[in-house]
Amino acid sequence: WFDIDMKQILTKKHPFFLHSNGEFFLAEREGKTIGRICVVSNVNYQKQHTRNCAHFFFLDAIEDIEVFKELFNAVGSWSRQQGQTILDGPLLFGGTCGSGILIEGYELSAPMTMMPYNFPYYKEFIDKLGFQKYFDTIGADISPGKFEIPPRINSLAEKVVKRGRFKVVKFKNKKDILKKADKIAALYNTTLGDHPEDYPLSEEELAQVTKDLMTVASPDLVKILEYDEKIVGYLFAFADISSTLQKNRGKLSPLGILRLIFGLKFTKKVLFNGMGILPAYQRLGGNALLYHELSKTVRSRNFHTAEVVQIA
């Protein structure tokens, strides 16, 4: 998270707070902050999943289970006051900002940028406090030698192209993406809104997500699927700039922006996070066409490794 994003959330100016509520807590000892946590009551999530739950997120604390207990006591008390009977987490604004407790893959890049990162003792403490697993999200890395689309997928993609109804839109720059951004964002709720880590986003939230993604989007890695000129699907990949973000330490200074530009252009690792096709257009070969086009881009960019991120 950039500092500016965190400030927007902490001051409740993020569009999420137009429809739902939340609170933030700090744990202190002898005047020193030793832990933090936030809790939200997400009205739209509760309606979508018929689940009377609150969500915790931004959990960060020293290796002391008593600190965890006090943080969750505060969160639990707040949740009960809101009328919730279940506490899930870590989960905030759905899959757009990552969810879950990291239990494997500490050596990979994605947990630093597209999934929550935490120390191993988090799972141990949370288990001891009585939590049980609700669902899994999976990530995986792909070695350079195996990063190839199977021939049958490429063959299917070629047949789909010949039929002439599906096509993948190519973008030259971010301005081109912005021209279709509203229509692309509108697909999110239909393709992902019912997943256990997601919920239907409001128009204001979709606009915020679009703005956030545009900061790190590479036009050649955004693949949009059309059927008879109608946008029906998407596949998002991102150049891995984890090391750049670490150097910037949450800041967007002139030097930090320069680092981002160079990182996006020269990194040799790519992250896949986000794919969806409208239900009416699934099983027609569109997904094969998306994979086929993306594989060509990845080869042309000479990426050495890849990670798929947060697959429910």
C-alpha positions in Angstrom: 0.0 0.0 0.0 1.2 3.5 -0.8 1.0 5.9 2.2 -1.6 8.0 0.3 -3.8 5.0 0.0 -3.6 4.2 3.7 -4.4 7.8 4.6 -7.6 7.6 2.5 -8.7 4.4 4.3 -7.8 5.5 7.8 -9.7 8.8 7.4 -12.7 6.8 5.9 -12.5 8.7 2.6 -12.3 5.5 0.6 -15.6 4.9 -1.3 -16.2 1.7 0.7 -17.3 3.8 3.6 -20.1 5.3 1.6 -22.1 2.1 2.1 -20.4 0.4 5.1 -18.7 1.1 8.4 -15.4 0.2 10.1 -13.1 1.0 12.9 -9.3 1.0 13.6 -7.5 -0.1 16.8 -4.0 0.1 18.2 -2.4 -1.9 21.0 0.0 0.1 23.1 2.3 -0.9 26.0 4.2 1.7 28.0 3.5 4.3 25.4 4.8 2.2 22.5 2.6 0.9 19.7 2.9 -2.9 19.5 -0.1 -3.9 17.3 -2.8 -2.7 15.0 -6.0 -4.1 13.4 -9.1 -2.8 11.6 -12.6 -4.2 11.4 -15.4 -3.5 8.9 -19.1 -4.4 8.6 -19.5 -4.8 4.9 -23.2 -4.5 4.1 -22.8 -5.5 0.4 -20.7 -8.6 1.3 -23.3 -9.7 3.9 -26.1 -9.4 1.3 -24.2 -11.2 -1.4 -23.2 -14.2 0.7 -26.1 -14.1 3.3 -23.5 -14.2 6.0 -23.9 -12.1 9.2 -20.2 -11.3 9.4 -17.6 -8.6 10.2 -14.1 -8.7 8.6 -10.8 -7.9 10.2 -7.8 -6.7 8.2 -4.4 -4.8 8.6 -3.5 -7.1 11.5 0.1 -6.4 12.5 1.5 -7.2 15.9 4.6 -8.3 17.8 5.1 -12.0 18.6 3.0 -12.0 21.7 -0.3 -13.9 21.8 -1.6 -11.6 24.5 -1.4 -8.7 22.1 -3.4 -10.7 19.6 -6.0 -11.5 22.2 -6.5 -7.8 23.1 -6.7 -6.7 19.5 -9.4 -9.4 18.7 -11.2 -8.6 22.0 -11.6 -5.0 20.7 -12.6 -6.2 17.2 -15.1 -8.8 18.6 -16.7 -6.2 20.9 -17.2 -3.7 18.0 -18.6 -6.5 15.8 -21.1 -7.6 18.3 -22.3 -4.0 18.8 -22.9 -3.9 15.0 -25.0 -7.1 15.3 -22.6 -9.5 13.7 -22.2 -13.1 14.9 -19.2 -14.2 12.7 -15.7 -12.7 12.4 -13.8 -13.5 9.1 -10.5 -12.3 7.9 -8.1 -11.0 7.0 -10.5 -9.5 4.4 -11.2 -5.9 3.5 -12.5 -4.6 0.1 -12.8 -8.1 -1.4 -10.2 -9.7 -3.7 -9.0 -6.3 -5.0 -6.7 -5.9 -2.0 -5.8 -9.4 -1.1 -7.1 -11.7 1.6 -6.1 -14.4 4.0 -3.2 -15.5 6.2 0.0 -16.4 4.4 1.1 -19.9 5.4 3.3 -20.9 2.4 5.3 -19.1 -0.2 7.3 -16.6 1.9 10.1 -16.6 -0.7 7.8 -15.5 -3.6 7.1 -11.9 -4.7 3.3 -11.9 -4.9 2.7 -12.0 -1.1 4.5 -8.7 -0.9 2.3 -6.9 -3.4 -0.9 -8.7 -4.3 -1.6 -10.9 -1.2 -1.2 -10.2 2.5 2.2 -10.8 4.0 2.6 -11.9 7.6 5.1 -13.7 9.8 4.6 -17.4 10.4 3.5 -17.0 14.0 0.3 -15.2 12.8 -1.3 -18.6 11.8 -0.2 -20.2 15.1 -1.7 -17.4 17.2 -4.9 -17.1 15.2 -5.5 -20.9 15.4 -5.0 -20.8 19.2 -7.6 -18.0 19.4 -10.2 -20.4 18.0 -10.4 -19.4 14.3 -11.1 -22.1 11.7 -10.3 -22.0 7.9 -13.2 -20.5 5.8 -11.6 -20.9 2.3 -8.3 -21.1 0.6 -6.7 -18.8 -2.0 -3.8 -20.3 -3.9 -0.8 -18.8 -5.6 1.9 -20.6 -7.7 5.1 -19.9 -9.4 6.0 -21.1 -12.9 9.5 -22.0 -13.9 11.0 -20.5 -17.1 11.3 -23.9 -18.9 7.7 -24.8 -18.3 6.1 -21.4 -19.1 4.5 -22.5 -22.3 0.8 -22.8 -23.4 -0.1 -26.4 -24.4 -0.4 -26.9 -28.2 -4.1 -27.8 -27.9 -4.8 -24.4 -26.3 -3.0 -22.6 -29.1 -4.8 -24.7 -31.7 -8.2 -23.9 -30.1 -7.3 -20.2 -30.1 -6.6 -20.3 -33.8 -9.9 -21.9 -34.5 -11.7 -19.3 -32.4 -10.0 -16.5 -34.3 -11.1 -18.0 -37.6 -14.8 -18.0 -36.5 -14.5 -14.2 -36.4 -16.7 -13.4 -33.4 -14.1 -13.3 -30.6 -11.1 -11.0 -30.6 -8.6 -9.7 -28.1 -8.3 -5.9 -27.9 -4.7 -4.6 -27.9 -3.8 -1.3 -26.2 -0.9 1.0 -27.2 -1.0 3.1 -24.0 -2.9 3.8 -20.8 -5.1 6.3 -22.6 -6.4 3.5 -24.8 -7.3 1.5 -21.7 -9.1 4.4 -20.0 -11.4 4.7 -23.0 -12.8 1.3 -22.2 -12.1 1.3 -18.4 -15.8 1.7 -17.3 -16.9 -1.2 -19.4 -14.0 -3.4 -18.2 -14.7 -2.5 -14.5 -18.4 -3.3 -15.0 -17.5 -7.0 -15.7 -16.0 -7.4 -12.2 -19.3 -7.9 -10.3 -20.7 -10.4 -12.8 -17.5 -12.5 -13.1 -16.1 -12.3 -9.5 -18.7 -10.7 -7.2 -20.0 -14.1 -6.0 -16.6 -15.6 -5.0 -16.0 -16.1 -1.3 -13.4 -13.3 -1.1 -15.4 -10.9 -3.2 -18.7 -8.9 -3.3 -20.4 -6.6 -5.8 -18.5 -3.3 -5.8 -20.3 0.0 -5.9 -19.7 2.3 -8.9 -17.5 4.5 -6.7 -15.4 1.5 -5.6 -15.1 0.3 -9.2 -13.8 3.7 -10.1 -11.3 3.6 -7.3 -10.1 0.1 -8.3 -9.6 1.3 -11.9 -7.6 4.3 -10.7 -5.4 2.0 -8.5 -4.8 -0.5 -11.2 -3.8 2.2 -13.8 -0.9 3.1 -11.5 0.9 -0.2 -12.2 -0.9 -1.4 -15.4 1.2 -2.2 -18.5 -1.0 -1.8 -21.6 0.4 -4.9 -23.4 -0.4 -7.1 -20.4 -4.1 -6.0 -20.2 -6.0 -8.4 -22.4 -9.7 -7.6 -23.1 -12.0 -10.1 -24.9 -14.7 -8.9 -27.2 -17.5 -10.9 -28.8 -19.2 -9.2 -31.8 -17.6 -5.9 -30.5 -19.0 -6.3 -27.0 -16.6 -6.6 -24.1 -17.2 -9.9 -22.4 -13.9 -10.9 -20.6 -10.5 -9.8 -19.4 -7.2 -11.2 -18.2 -4.8 -8.9 -16.2 -1.1 -9.5 -15.8 1.3 -7.1 -14.1 5.0 -6.6 -14.3 6.4 -7.6 -10.9 7.7 -4.4 -9.2 8.0 -5.8 -5.7 11.6 -4.8 -5.2 10.8 -1.3 -6.5 8.0 -0.9 -4.1 10.3 -2.0 -1.2 12.8 0.6 -2.2 10.1 3.3 -2.3 8.8 2.4 1.2 5.3 3.5 0.4 6.3 6.8 -1.0 5.5 8.3 -4.4 8.2 10.9 -4.6 9.7 12.0 -8.0 12.5 9.5 -7.5 9.9 6.8 -6.5 7.9 7.4 -9.7 11.1 7.1 -11.8 11.8 3.8 -10.1 8.3 2.6 -10.9 8.7 3.5 -14.5 12.0 1.6 -14.8 10.7 -1.3 -12.7 7.6 -1.7 -15.0 9.8 -1.7 -18.1 12.7 -3.9 -17.1 11.5 -6.5 -14.6 11.8 -10.1 -15.7 8.9 -11.4 -13.7 5.2 -11.2 -14.4 2.2 -11.7 -12.0 -1.2 -13.0 -13.2 -4.0 -11.6 -11.0 -7.5 -11.4 -12.5 -9.4 -13.2 -15.2 -13.1 -13.4 -15.9 -15.5 -14.1 -18.8 -19.3 -13.3 -18.6 -21.2 -16.6 -18.0 -23.1 -16.4 -21.3 -19.8 -16.4 -23.2 -17.9 -19.1 -21.3 -17.1 -22.5 -22.9 -16.8 -21.0 -26.3 -13.0 -20.8 -26.5 -12.5 -17.2 -25.4 -10.3 -18.2 -22.5 -8.0 -20.1 -24.8 -7.7 -17.0 -26.9 -6.8 -14.9 -23.9 -4.1 -17.3 -22.8 -2.7 -17.5 -26.4 -2.4 -13.7 -26.8 -0.9 -13.3 -23.3 1.7 -16.0 -23.9 2.8 -14.1 -27.1 3.2 -10.9 -25.1 5.1 -12.7 -22.3 7.6 -14.2 -24.8 8.1 -10.8 -26.5 8.8 -9.1 -23.1 11.3 -11.9 -22.3 9.9 -12.5 -18.8 11.9 -15.2 -17.0 9.4 -16.3 -14.3 5.7 -15.9 -13.5 3.4 -16.2 -10.6 -0.4 -16.7 -10.5 -1.9 -15.0 -7.6 -4.9 -15.6 -5.3 -6.9 -18.2 -7.1 -10.0 -19.0 -5.1 
